[in-house]
Amino acid sequence: MKVVIIDHEPYSEGRKKSYFIEEFQSNNIAVEFWDLSKATAYSKAVAYSHGQDSDFVSKLQDIDSAVSLINKIDGHHTIVICEILLTASTLPIFQALYKNSIKWVKFHYYLNPTNILESIGKTHIQAFKLLQPKKLVSKFRSLLFKRHDHLSIPDIAFVTGADRNNLKAKRIVSIDYFDVGIFKNMEQKAGADKVAEPPYIVFLDIMLPYHPDFKMWGIQSVSSDVYFHKMNSFFSLLEKEMKMPVVIAAHPKSNYTDEYGGRKTFRNKTAELIVHSNLVLTHGSFSISFALMAEKPLVYLYFDAFKEIRHLNRYWERMNNAGEMLDARVINIDAYSEDSVYPDTINKQKYNEFLHRVYLKEGNIGKSNFEVVFTEFKNLLKEEL
């Protein structure tokens, strides 16, 4: 067996974990990672700062190079993990996979965490359209999807939790969100390392002014000056009220200097920070999974611009939906008047229901994600188990 990963983002630690690269390699499975971040039209505008090199990584500069390599794949012994969006420019990739009868799969780690909080009536396709400039949701794009819809259906779609959201795939397999494995490993080690000294409040940064997805799709966000001024002013008030510091669980793609006003900022330590925290603040980070599993109180934060800017308005709607689903507080920091933000209790039943719908795999209890995926890959290639 061989695994080929075709991705519109560069290779990184996050990608390595998401696609189980070390686990495949330790089972003597050859892995190739094709980095198309400079080849796909929609990702060229993004200045990725987290990319890494490795001997199995190929950086492709155009779609034709990817198609040429696909045409050389041994389809009898190769699985392709495809993390490319179907657009007019990437269509040849999907056509080549189809023409060569290559088995390919897709990992939907973010589908259920995104969709569960969408306002009623929005499907995952409608929500996806909100992330794109008008030219990409034109009549031409609609016709493209209809005409080539069969090309975008994977042999297996791996999705977290129990929800299915009208997902199109030949086979759908439930897996855990990757945070679940991290949390379980910490439990087995009898707890998480302390990277900050309790008590403290943790804010789950989503890199709001700088997120690469915004640049990819030409989405308007709030300016960095306005954002960090508002957040730091609120944090200072909160620290005074609660008599404990706010620490920042920085987005893994961030490259901050002192944007958060001298506050302790940590990358790739979100789980450890949440487990030992007294309170978790968020705009809607998917890493609330750690707060739910660790049974920590959650508070959602927004300010007036979230209701005024189109895409941020979507975040505001999702926060309100989350507040209802989790019994969590939702606070406008522009109108904050030093009332206590600390929730009296958490609703453990609602936390548990949310975890099972969105983050925890359905079935295959006792098996790791890799064990589930490896078995499915072998079955797909009809290899001996």
C-alpha positions in Angstrom: 0.0 0.0 0.0 1.0 3.6 -0.7 -0.6 6.8 0.5 -0.5 10.0 -1.6 -1.7 13.2 0.0 -2.8 16.1 -2.3 -3.2 19.2 -0.3 -3.8 22.9 -0.9 -1.8 23.8 2.3 1.9 23.2 3.0 3.1 20.2 5.0 3.1 20.9 8.7 3.0 19.3 12.1 -0.8 19.7 12.0 -1.0 18.0 8.6 1.3 15.2 9.8 -1.1 14.4 12.7 -4.3 14.8 10.7 -3.3 12.3 8.1 -1.5 9.8 10.4 1.8 10.1 8.5 4.0 8.8 11.2 1.6 5.9 11.9 1.6 4.9 8.2 5.3 5.1 8.0 5.8 3.0 11.1 3.7 0.4 9.4 6.1 0.4 6.4 3.5 2.3 4.2 5.1 4.7 1.8 3.7 8.3 2.0 4.0 11.1 -0.4 2.8 14.7 0.3 2.1 16.9 -2.7 2.0 20.5 -1.6 -0.2 22.5 -4.1 -0.4 25.7 -2.0 1.3 27.6 -4.9 -0.6 25.7 -7.6 -4.3 26.2 -6.7 -5.7 29.6 -7.7 -7.5 30.1 -4.4 -4.5 29.4 -2.1 -1.8 31.4 -4.0 -2.8 34.6 -2.2 -2.1 33.1 1.3 1.4 33.7 2.8 1.6 30.5 4.8 4.2 30.7 7.7 4.0 27.2 9.1 5.2 25.0 6.2 7.9 22.4 6.7 10.1 20.4 4.4 10.6 16.6 4.4 12.0 14.1 2.0 8.5 12.8 1.1 7.1 16.3 0.4 6.9 17.6 -3.2 6.1 21.3 -3.8 4.2 21.5 -7.1 3.9 24.8 -8.9 1.0 24.1 -11.2 -2.0 21.8 -11.7 -0.5 20.1 -14.8 2.3 18.7 -12.7 -0.2 17.2 -10.3 -2.2 15.6 -13.2 1.0 14.2 -14.7 1.9 12.5 -11.3 -1.7 11.2 -10.9 -1.4 9.5 -14.3 1.6 7.6 -13.0 -0.1 6.3 -9.8 -0.5 2.5 -9.4 -4.3 2.6 -8.6 -4.3 -1.0 -7.4 -2.1 -0.3 -4.5 -2.5 3.4 -3.8 -4.9 5.5 -1.7 -5.1 9.3 -2.4 -6.1 11.6 0.4 -7.5 14.7 -1.4 -7.6 18.0 0.4 -8.4 20.1 -2.7 -11.5 22.0 -3.5 -13.3 21.4 -6.7 -13.0 24.6 -8.8 -12.6 25.4 -12.4 -8.8 25.4 -12.0 -8.6 22.2 -10.0 -11.1 20.2 -12.1 -8.3 18.4 -14.0 -7.1 16.8 -10.8 -10.5 15.2 -10.1 -10.9 14.2 -13.7 -7.5 12.4 -13.6 -8.4 10.6 -10.4 -11.7 9.5 -12.0 -10.1 8.5 -15.4 -7.4 6.4 -13.7 -10.0 4.7 -11.3 -7.9 5.8 -8.3 -9.4 5.3 -4.9 -9.5 8.5 -3.0 -10.8 9.7 0.4 -11.5 12.9 2.2 -11.2 13.9 5.9 -14.0 16.2 7.1 -12.6 17.2 10.5 -14.3 20.6 10.4 -17.7 19.8 8.8 -19.7 18.9 11.9 -18.1 21.5 14.2 -19.0 24.1 11.6 -22.4 23.0 10.6 -23.9 22.2 14.0 -23.9 26.0 14.8 -25.2 27.3 11.5 -28.5 29.1 11.6 -31.5 26.9 10.7 -31.9 26.5 6.9 -28.2 26.8 6.0 -26.7 23.7 4.6 -23.0 23.0 4.5 -23.0 24.1 0.8 -24.7 27.4 1.7 -22.4 28.0 4.6 -19.4 27.3 2.4 -20.6 29.9 -0.1 -20.4 32.6 2.6 -16.7 32.1 2.7 -16.1 33.0 -1.0 -16.0 36.1 -3.1 -19.0 36.7 -5.4 -17.3 35.5 -8.5 -16.8 32.0 -7.1 -20.5 31.6 -6.3 -21.6 32.7 -9.7 -23.9 30.8 -12.0 -20.9 29.3 -13.7 -19.7 27.7 -10.5 -23.2 26.3 -9.9 -23.2 24.7 -13.3 -19.7 23.4 -12.7 -20.8 21.6 -9.6 -23.8 20.1 -11.2 -22.0 18.9 -14.3 -19.0 17.4 -12.4 -20.7 16.5 -9.1 -19.8 12.8 -9.6 -16.1 13.7 -9.7 -16.2 15.2 -6.2 -17.7 12.1 -4.5 -14.9 10.3 -2.6 -14.7 6.5 -2.1 -14.7 7.2 1.7 -15.6 10.4 3.6 -14.2 10.3 7.2 -16.4 12.6 9.4 -16.2 13.4 13.1 -19.1 12.7 15.4 -22.6 11.2 14.6 -24.1 13.9 12.3 -24.0 13.3 8.6 -25.3 16.6 7.0 -26.3 15.1 3.7 -22.7 14.3 3.0 -22.1 12.8 -0.4 -19.7 9.8 -0.4 -19.7 6.2 -1.5 -19.0 5.3 2.1 -19.1 7.4 5.3 -17.0 6.5 8.3 -17.1 8.2 11.7 -13.9 9.1 13.5 -12.9 11.2 16.5 -12.0 14.9 16.1 -8.2 15.0 16.5 -8.5 16.8 19.8 -10.1 13.7 21.3 -7.0 11.6 20.9 -4.8 14.3 22.4 -7.2 14.6 25.4 -7.3 10.8 25.9 -3.5 10.6 25.8 -3.3 13.2 28.5 -5.7 11.3 30.6 -3.6 8.1 30.2 -0.5 10.1 31.4 -2.5 11.2 34.5 -3.0 14.7 33.4 -1.7 17.5 31.3 1.6 19.4 31.8 1.2 22.8 33.3 2.5 25.4 30.9 1.0 28.3 32.9 0.6 28.6 36.6 -3.1 28.4 37.8 -5.4 30.2 38.4 -5.9 31.8 35.0 -8.4 32.4 32.2 -7.5 31.1 28.7 -8.6 32.8 25.5 -8.8 30.5 22.4 -7.3 32.7 19.7 -8.6 32.2 16.1 -6.2 34.6 14.4 -9.3 36.7 13.5 -7.6 39.6 11.7 -5.1 37.4 9.9 -6.6 34.0 9.3 -5.3 32.6 6.0 -8.8 31.4 5.0 -9.9 35.0 4.9 -7.1 35.9 2.5 -7.8 32.8 0.5 -11.4 33.9 -0.2 -11.0 37.6 -0.1 -13.2 37.9 3.0 -13.4 41.2 5.0 -12.4 41.0 8.6 -11.9 43.6 11.4 -8.6 45.5 11.3 -5.8 44.2 13.5 -5.5 47.6 15.3 -9.2 47.6 16.3 -9.3 43.9 17.1 -6.4 43.8 19.5 -7.3 47.1 21.2 -10.8 45.9 22.0 -9.6 42.4 23.1 -6.8 43.7 25.3 -9.0 46.4 26.9 -11.6 43.7 27.8 -8.9 41.3 29.1 -7.6 44.1 31.4 -11.0 44.7 32.9 -11.6 41.0 33.3 -8.2 40.4 35.0 -9.0 43.2 37.4 -12.4 41.8 38.2 -11.4 38.1 38.5 -8.0 38.7 40.0 -6.3 36.3 37.7 -4.5 36.7 34.4 -5.7 36.0 30.9 -3.3 33.7 28.9 -3.6 33.2 25.1 -3.9 29.8 23.4 -2.6 31.1 20.1 -3.8 29.7 16.8 -1.3 27.1 15.5 -0.8 29.1 12.2 -0.1 32.4 14.1 3.2 34.2 14.3 2.5 36.8 17.0 5.0 39.2 18.6 3.3 41.3 21.2 -0.2 41.7 19.8 -1.9 40.7 23.1 -0.2 43.4 25.2 2.5 41.3 27.0 0.2 38.5 28.0 1.6 35.0 28.0 1.0 33.4 24.6 1.4 29.8 23.7 1.2 27.9 20.4 0.3 24.2 20.2 -0.5 24.1 24.0 -4.3 24.6 23.8 -5.2 21.3 25.5 -2.8 21.8 28.4 -3.9 25.4 28.9 -7.6 24.5 28.9 -7.3 21.6 31.3 -5.7 23.7 34.0 -7.8 26.9 33.4 -10.6 28.3 35.5 -12.5 29.8 32.5 -12.4 29.4 28.7 -13.1 32.4 26.4 -13.7 32.0 22.7 -15.2 33.5 19.5 -16.0 29.9 18.4 -12.7 28.0 18.2 -13.1 24.3 17.3 -10.9 23.7 20.3 -13.9 24.1 22.6 -13.8 20.3 22.4 -11.1 20.3 25.1 -13.3 22.6 27.3 -16.3 20.2 26.8 -14.2 17.1 27.6 -12.6 18.8 30.6 -15.9 20.2 31.7 -14.7 23.8 31.9 -17.1 26.8 31.8 -17.3 28.6 28.4 -17.9 32.2 27.5 -18.3 33.5 24.0 -17.1 37.0 23.2 -18.0 39.4 20.4 -18.1 43.2 19.8 -20.3 45.4 17.7 -18.3 44.9 14.5 -19.4 41.2 14.5 -22.9 42.3 13.8 -21.8 44.9 11.1 -19.4 42.9 9.0 -21.0 40.2 6.8 -18.7 37.3 7.6 -18.2 38.2 11.2 -22.0 38.4 11.5 -22.0 34.6 10.8 -19.6 34.2 13.8 -22.1 36.2 15.9 -25.0 34.0 14.9 -22.9 30.8 15.6 -22.0 32.2 19.1 -25.7 32.7 19.9 -26.5 29.2 18.7 -23.7 27.8 20.8 -24.9 29.7 23.8 -28.3 28.0 23.5 -26.9 24.5 22.7 -24.4 24.6 25.6 -25.9 26.9 28.1 -22.9 29.1 27.7 -22.8 32.9 28.2 -22.4 35.2 25.1 -21.0 38.6 25.9 -20.7 41.8 23.9 -17.4 43.3 25.2 -18.4 46.7 23.8 -21.2 46.8 26.4 -19.3 45.0 29.2 -20.0 46.6 32.6 -17.9 44.5 34.9 -20.6 42.0 35.7 -19.2 38.6 36.5 -18.7 36.6 33.4 -18.1 33.4 35.4 -20.9 30.9 34.9 -22.4 29.4 38.1 -22.5 25.9 36.6 -22.0 24.0 33.4 -24.7 21.8 31.7 -22.9 18.5 31.6 -25.8 16.8 29.7 -25.6 19.5 26.9 -21.8 19.2 26.8 -22.1 15.4 26.4 -24.7 15.6 23.7 -22.6 18.2 21.7 -19.5 16.0 22.0 -21.3 13.0 20.6 -22.9 14.8 17.7 -19.8 16.7 16.7 -16.5 15.3 18.1 -16.7 11.7 19.2 -16.8 8.8 16.7 -19.9 6.6 16.4 -19.0 3.0 16.7 -15.5 1.4 16.6 -15.2 2.0 20.4 -11.8 1.2 21.7 -10.1 1.7 18.3 -7.9 4.7 17.6 -8.6 6.8 14.5 -5.6 5.3 12.8 -6.8 1.8 13.4 -10.2 2.7 11.9 -8.6 4.5 8.9 -6.0 1.8 8.2 -8.6 -0.9 8.2 -10.8 1.1 5.8 -7.8 1.7 3.5 -7.0 -2.0 3.4 -10.6 -2.9 2.7 -10.8 -0.3 -0.1 -7.8 -1.9 -1.8 -9.0 -5.3 -0.9 -5.7 -6.0 0.9 -5.2 -8.7 3.5 -6.1 -7.6 7.0 
